Amino acid sequence: MGLQGTVIRTIFQTATSFGAAFDELCKVSHITADEVGDSEKMVEWEKAALIWVPLLKLTGDPLIGLHIGIGTPKMLHGMVGFLIQSCKDLDQALQMLSRYGHMVSPMVSYKYTINDVAVLEIEQNKMWLLKHPEPARQANDFLFASTLNTSAALTGKRIVPLRIELAYPKREISEYQKFFGCDVLFNQEVNRIILDKNDMDTPILTSDQSMFERFNTMVAEKQALLATNTTSGNLKQVLFMQFKGRIPSIDEAASALDMTPRSLQRKLMQERTTFRDVAGEIRKDIAFQLMQNPAIKISEVSDILGYSDPTAFRKAFKSWTNVAPRAVKKEGVYNYGQR
C-alpha cells in the first residue's frame, strides 16, 4: 500500500517551479531515482505521505498541495492512465477512476455517482488522516486540482464544478475559488467535487474504444493478480484500507473480498487463523501507528479503536507489548513486543 512512484516524480518535477530542487526533494524524502522511474513500482504509504513535509518546508507555501496540483497539466500514470485516456467521454473516465484509482494510490478511494448532478468523492485512508493530518490535506488539495486539470487536458474544455466540498478547515478561500471557479465549502463531511451532469458527456480527445477494451482487460487482470494473496493477507489489506474509526465487521470484509462470511471463515480456518485474530493484528498495528502522533492522546486511541474504555485498551496493549501504553508513548519507542 502506497503511491505509484511516477506520481511522486510528477509532484517533485512540478515543485521545481516553486523553488524546490528535484534532487534535494528526493534526498530529504529518502526517495530513490529507481522508485520514481517506474509506474509499476509503489512507494510505501508513509514514505509517500511525508513527501509533503519537505515541500512545505522548502517552499514555505501553506497551499503547496493546491499550487502543485494547479501546476500539473495532466495526471495520468501507468496502465490505469492509458485506460482513462482511451475512454469515450468524461463519464466513462470517472467510472474507470472510481473502479481502478486505488491501483495508483491504495491509500485513496474514489466514488463516482451521477443522478441530478455528478459527484466524485475522494476519501483518504483514516490512518493517514489521523497520523499525518497536514500532509493528508496537502495531498487532497493536490488530487482535487490535478483531477480538474486532467479533465481539461483530456477534453480540451475547462470543466468548472458546481461546488467543491472539503473536509478540512478554511484556509485562504480566495485561492481555491480562483482556481476552481465555484463555491468552495470547508469543514464538510466528505471531500467531493460536484459537477454538472451535462459535462459528463464531454468527449475524450484521445478516445479509442478498441484500445479501451484492451486496457480495461489488462487492468482488470492486473487487479485480479494483485488479489492472489493468502486470504488472511487480503483480509488484512481490506481491514486496514476500510478502517474508518472502527474495524470493519466480518460481513463488510467478506463483501469487500467478494465472498460470503462463511466462505471467509472457512478459508481463514484453512490458513489456521480466524477473523478475530486477523482483526486483532490490525487493531494492534493501528494502535502503534497512532501512538507515533504526539498530538493523539491514549484515550483517543482507545476510542478510535473501539474499546469500551481506556482501561480495556491499556489491558490489550500490555498483552501485546508487556508495557503500559503511557510508557511507550513517553519514550517514543514502538517496537515493544511486536511479533
C-alpha positions as CSV (number, residue, x, y, z in Angstrom):
1,M,0.0,0.0,0.0
2,G,1.5,3.3,-1.0
3,L,1.7,5.5,-4.1
4,Q,2.9,5.0,-7.6
5,G,6.4,6.2,-7.8
6,T,5.9,8.2,-11.0
7,V,3.2,10.3,-9.3
8,I,5.8,11.4,-6.8
9,R,8.1,12.2,-9.7
10,T,5.5,14.4,-11.3
11,I,4.9,16.2,-7.9
12,F,8.6,16.8,-7.4
13,Q,9.1,18.0,-11.0
14,T,6.2,20.4,-10.7
15,A,7.6,21.6,-7.4
16,T,10.8,22.9,-9.1
17,S,8.8,25.9,-10.4
18,F,8.2,26.8,-6.7
19,G,11.9,26.9,-5.8
20,A,12.3,23.3,-4.6
21,A,15.1,21.3,-6.3
22,F,14.2,17.9,-7.6
23,D,17.3,16.2,-6.3
24,E,17.0,17.8,-2.9
25,L,13.4,16.7,-2.6
26,C,14.3,13.1,-3.4
27,K,17.2,13.2,-0.9
28,V,15.3,14.6,2.1
29,S,12.3,12.3,1.3
30,H,14.6,9.3,1.0
31,I,13.2,8.6,-2.4
32,T,15.5,7.0,-5.0
33,A,15.6,7.5,-8.7
34,D,14.7,3.9,-9.1
35,E,11.5,4.3,-7.1
36,V,10.1,7.2,-9.1
37,G,11.2,5.9,-12.5
38,D,8.7,3.1,-13.0
39,S,4.9,3.3,-12.9
40,E,4.7,-0.3,-11.7
41,K,6.7,0.5,-8.5
42,M,4.9,1.6,-5.4
43,V,6.4,3.7,-2.7
44,E,5.5,2.7,0.8
45,W,2.5,4.7,2.1
46,E,4.0,6.6,4.9
47,K,7.1,7.5,3.0
48,A,4.8,8.8,0.2
49,A,2.6,10.6,2.6
50,L,5.5,12.5,4.1
51,I,6.8,14.0,0.9
52,W,4.7,17.0,1.7
53,V,6.7,17.8,4.8
54,P,9.9,18.9,2.9
55,L,7.7,20.5,0.2
56,L,6.1,22.7,2.9
57,K,9.4,23.5,4.5
58,L,11.4,24.2,1.3
59,T,8.7,26.4,-0.3
60,G,7.1,28.0,2.8
61,D,3.8,27.7,1.0
62,P,0.9,26.6,3.2
63,L,-1.1,25.8,0.0
64,I,1.7,24.0,-1.8
65,G,-0.5,20.9,-2.5
66,L,-3.1,23.1,-4.2
67,H,-0.5,25.0,-6.2
68,I,1.4,21.9,-7.4
69,G,-2.0,20.4,-8.4
70,I,-2.7,23.6,-10.4
71,G,0.7,23.4,-12.0
72,T,0.3,19.8,-13.0
73,P,-1.1,19.8,-16.6
74,K,-2.2,16.2,-16.6
75,M,-2.0,13.4,-14.0
76,L,-2.1,10.0,-15.7
77,H,0.3,7.2,-15.0
78,G,0.8,3.6,-15.9
79,M,-1.9,1.2,-17.3
80,V,-4.7,3.0,-15.5
81,G,-3.7,6.2,-17.1
82,F,-3.7,4.7,-20.6
83,L,-7.2,3.2,-19.9
84,I,-8.6,6.6,-18.8
85,Q,-7.1,8.3,-21.9
86,S,-8.9,5.9,-24.2
87,C,-12.3,6.4,-22.6
88,K,-15.1,7.7,-24.8
89,D,-16.2,10.6,-22.5
90,L,-15.7,12.1,-19.1
91,D,-18.4,9.9,-17.6
92,Q,-16.6,6.7,-18.6
93,A,-13.2,8.2,-17.5
94,L,-14.6,8.9,-14.0
95,Q,-16.1,5.5,-13.8
96,M,-12.7,4.0,-14.5
97,L,-11.0,6.3,-12.0
98,S,-13.6,5.1,-9.4
99,R,-13.0,1.5,-10.2
100,Y,-9.2,1.4,-10.6
101,G,-7.9,4.6,-8.9
102,H,-6.8,2.6,-5.8
103,M,-4.2,0.8,-8.0
104,V,-2.4,4.1,-8.4
105,S,-2.7,5.0,-4.7
106,P,-4.2,2.3,-2.4
107,M,-4.5,4.9,0.4
108,V,-7.1,6.8,-1.6
109,S,-10.5,5.6,-2.8
110,Y,-12.8,7.3,-5.4
111,K,-16.6,7.0,-5.6
112,Y,-18.3,8.4,-8.6
113,T,-22.1,8.7,-8.8
114,I,-24.4,10.5,-11.3
115,N,-28.1,11.5,-10.7
116,D,-29.3,15.1,-10.8
117,V,-25.6,16.1,-10.5
118,A,-22.3,14.2,-10.9
119,V,-20.3,13.6,-7.8
120,L,-16.7,12.4,-7.4
121,E,-15.8,11.7,-3.7
122,I,-12.2,11.3,-2.8
123,E,-11.6,9.5,0.5
124,Q,-8.2,9.2,2.2
125,N,-7.3,6.3,4.5
126,K,-8.2,7.1,8.1
127,M,-4.8,6.2,9.3
128,W,-3.2,8.8,7.1
129,L,-5.7,11.5,8.3
130,L,-5.1,10.7,12.0
131,K,-1.3,10.3,11.8
132,H,-0.3,12.9,9.3
133,P,-3.2,15.4,9.0
134,E,-1.3,18.3,7.3
135,P,0.4,16.1,4.6
136,A,-3.0,14.5,4.1
137,R,-4.6,17.9,3.5
138,Q,-1.8,18.9,1.0
139,A,-2.2,15.6,-0.9
140,N,-6.0,16.1,-1.0
141,D,-5.7,19.6,-2.4
142,F,-3.2,18.2,-5.0
143,L,-5.6,15.5,-6.0
144,F,-8.5,17.9,-6.5
145,A,-6.6,20.4,-8.5
146,S,-4.8,17.8,-10.7
147,T,-8.0,15.9,-11.3
148,L,-9.7,19.1,-12.7
149,N,-6.6,19.9,-14.8
150,T,-6.5,16.3,-16.2
151,S,-10.2,16.6,-17.1
152,A,-9.5,19.8,-19.0
153,A,-6.5,18.2,-20.8
154,L,-8.5,15.1,-21.8
155,T,-11.5,17.0,-23.1
156,G,-9.9,20.3,-24.3
157,K,-12.6,22.0,-22.2
158,R,-12.3,23.7,-18.8
159,I,-14.7,21.8,-16.6
160,V,-16.0,24.1,-13.9
161,P,-17.5,22.3,-10.9
162,L,-20.8,23.4,-9.4
163,R,-19.3,23.2,-6.0
164,I,-16.2,21.9,-4.1
165,E,-16.7,20.4,-0.7
166,L,-13.6,19.9,1.6
167,A,-13.5,18.1,4.9
168,Y,-10.8,20.5,6.1
169,P,-10.8,23.8,7.9
170,K,-11.0,27.0,5.9
171,R,-7.7,28.3,4.6
172,E,-7.2,31.2,2.1
173,I,-10.5,30.6,0.4
174,S,-9.9,33.0,-2.4
175,E,-7.1,30.9,-3.7
176,Y,-9.4,27.9,-4.0
177,Q,-12.2,29.9,-5.6
178,K,-9.8,31.5,-8.1
179,F,-8.7,28.1,-9.5
180,F,-11.9,26.1,-9.2
181,G,-14.2,28.9,-10.3
182,C,-17.0,27.9,-8.0
183,D,-18.1,27.9,-4.4
184,V,-15.7,26.1,-2.1
185,L,-17.1,24.8,1.2
186,F,-14.9,23.8,4.1
187,N,-15.5,21.6,7.2
188,Q,-17.8,19.3,5.2
189,E,-18.4,15.6,6.0
190,V,-16.5,14.3,2.9
191,N,-14.2,15.6,0.1
192,R,-16.1,15.8,-3.1
193,I,-16.3,17.5,-6.5
194,I,-19.8,18.2,-7.6
195,L,-20.2,18.6,-11.4
196,D,-22.9,19.4,-13.9
197,K,-24.1,16.0,-15.2
198,N,-24.2,17.5,-18.8
199,D,-20.4,17.9,-18.7
200,M,-20.1,14.2,-18.3
201,D,-21.0,13.7,-21.9
202,T,-17.9,15.7,-23.0
203,P,-15.8,13.5,-25.3
204,I,-12.3,12.5,-24.5
205,L,-10.0,13.8,-27.3
206,T,-7.8,10.6,-27.3
207,S,-10.8,8.2,-27.2
208,D,-10.2,4.8,-28.8
209,Q,-12.7,2.1,-27.9
210,S,-10.6,-0.8,-29.2
211,M,-7.7,0.4,-27.0
212,F,-10.2,1.0,-24.2
213,E,-11.3,-2.7,-24.3
214,R,-7.7,-3.9,-24.4
215,F,-6.5,-1.7,-21.5
216,N,-9.7,-2.5,-19.5
217,T,-9.0,-6.2,-19.8
218,M,-5.3,-5.7,-18.9
219,V,-6.1,-3.6,-15.8
220,A,-8.8,-6.0,-14.6
221,E,-6.3,-8.9,-15.0
222,K,-3.7,-7.0,-13.1
223,Q,-6.2,-6.2,-10.3
224,A,-7.1,-9.8,-10.0
225,L,-3.4,-10.8,-9.9
226,L,-2.8,-8.4,-7.0
227,A,-5.6,-10.1,-5.1
228,T,-3.9,-13.6,-5.4
229,N,-2.5,-13.4,-1.9
230,T,-3.4,-15.5,1.0
231,T,-7.0,-14.9,2.3
232,S,-5.5,-13.6,5.6
233,G,-3.2,-11.3,3.7
234,N,-6.1,-9.9,1.6
235,L,-8.2,-9.6,4.7
236,K,-5.5,-7.5,6.4
237,Q,-5.4,-5.1,3.5
238,V,-9.2,-4.7,3.5
239,L,-9.4,-4.1,7.2
240,F,-6.6,-1.5,7.0
241,M,-7.9,0.2,3.9
242,Q,-11.6,0.3,5.2
243,F,-10.7,1.4,8.7
244,K,-12.8,4.5,9.3
245,G,-12.6,4.8,13.0
246,R,-13.6,1.2,13.6
247,I,-12.5,-2.2,12.4
248,P,-15.0,-3.4,9.6
249,S,-17.2,-6.3,10.6
250,I,-16.8,-9.7,9.1
251,D,-19.8,-9.1,6.9
252,E,-18.3,-5.9,5.5
253,A,-14.9,-7.5,5.0
254,A,-16.4,-10.6,3.3
255,S,-18.4,-8.3,0.9
256,A,-15.2,-6.4,0.0
257,L,-13.5,-9.7,-0.7
258,D,-16.4,-10.8,-2.9
259,M,-17.3,-13.8,-0.7
260,T,-19.7,-14.8,2.0
261,P,-18.8,-14.6,5.7
262,R,-19.0,-18.4,5.9
263,S,-16.5,-18.8,3.0
264,L,-14.2,-16.2,4.5
265,Q,-14.2,-18.1,7.9
266,R,-13.6,-21.4,6.2
267,K,-10.6,-20.1,4.1
268,L,-9.1,-18.5,7.2
269,M,-9.5,-21.7,9.1
270,Q,-7.6,-23.5,6.3
271,E,-4.8,-21.0,7.0
272,R,-5.0,-21.7,10.7
273,T,-6.3,-18.3,11.7
274,T,-9.6,-16.5,12.4
275,F,-11.2,-13.2,11.6
276,R,-10.8,-12.3,15.2
277,D,-7.1,-13.0,15.1
278,V,-6.5,-11.0,12.0
279,A,-8.7,-8.1,13.2
280,G,-6.6,-8.1,16.4
281,E,-3.4,-7.9,14.5
282,I,-4.7,-4.9,12.5
283,R,-6.0,-3.2,15.7
284,K,-2.5,-3.6,17.2
285,D,-0.8,-2.2,14.1
286,I,-3.1,0.7,14.0
287,A,-2.5,1.4,17.7
288,F,1.2,1.5,17.2
289,Q,0.8,3.8,14.2
290,L,-1.4,6.2,16.0
291,M,0.8,6.3,19.1
292,Q,3.5,7.8,16.9
293,N,1.5,11.0,16.6
294,P,2.3,13.0,19.8
295,A,-0.9,15.0,19.4
296,I,-3.1,12.0,19.9
297,K,-4.0,11.1,23.5
298,I,-4.1,7.5,24.7
299,S,-7.8,7.9,25.5
300,E,-8.4,9.0,21.9
301,V,-6.5,5.9,20.5
302,S,-8.8,3.8,22.7
303,D,-11.9,5.5,21.3
304,I,-10.7,5.2,17.7
305,L,-10.1,1.5,18.1
306,G,-13.5,0.9,19.6
307,Y,-12.5,-0.1,23.1
308,S,-15.2,0.2,25.7
309,D,-12.9,2.3,27.9
310,P,-9.2,3.2,28.2
311,T,-8.7,0.5,30.8
312,A,-9.7,-2.2,28.3
313,F,-7.3,-0.6,25.8
314,R,-4.4,-0.5,28.3
315,K,-5.0,-4.1,29.1
316,A,-4.9,-5.2,25.5
317,F,-1.9,-3.0,24.8
318,K,0.0,-4.5,27.7
319,S,-0.8,-8.0,26.4
320,W,0.9,-7.1,23.1
321,T,3.9,-5.3,24.5
322,N,4.3,-6.2,28.2
323,V,4.5,-2.5,28.9
324,A,1.8,0.2,29.5
325,P,0.9,2.5,26.6
326,R,1.9,5.5,28.6
327,A,5.5,4.2,28.9
328,V,5.7,3.5,25.2
329,K,4.3,6.9,24.2
330,K,6.6,8.7,26.6
331,E,9.7,7.0,25.3
332,G,8.7,7.2,21.6
333,V,9.6,3.6,21.1
334,Y,7.1,1.4,19.3
335,N,8.7,-2.0,18.8
336,Y,8.0,-3.5,22.2
337,G,6.7,-7.0,21.9
338,Q,5.7,-6.6,18.2
339,R,5.6,-10.1,16.6
